[in-house]
Amino acid sequence: MTRTHQQIGLSVKRLQARHHRMANARLASLDISLVQWDALRHLAANPEASLHDLAQLTFQTDQSFGALASRMVERGLIERVPGPGRAIRHRLTEKGDELRVAGAGLMDEVLEESFKGLTAEELQTFGRLLAVLLESTAEV
């Protein structure tokens, strides 16, 4: 069966939505959401990133990420530290880093479960095809 671009695009979106639902359900045991875990992950990987950079990495607006960061500061997951000039940077706390690590294990379980219908070779092919599409498509 030949599938249209729209059908394939919708399948990609459905897969992403499934990942989000499964991730939020599993991460709830840590009392964090996927959005919070993603912020912790990107803070760990980009310790000097600006709020704007972190917003882009997490697919949020600057305002949305700022509100998220404020809530995470209140919960003791991250802290604000002075940056160059008037800039404020964010850094993981010990508690935030522990949740990041624990969440990573849960996320691995979610994704392994989601992709279990593929052979190891098919999974690698899928990854390569996604990389080709992401490299060849202009960002908006």
Secondary structure, 3 states (H helix, E strand, C coil): CCCCHHHHHHHHHHHHHHHHHHHHHHHHHHCCCHHHHHHHHHHHHCCCCCHHHHHHHCCCCHHHHHHHHHHHHHCCCEEEEECCCCCEEEEECHHHHHHHHHHHHHHHHHHHHHCCCCCHHHHHHHHHHHHHHHHHCCCC
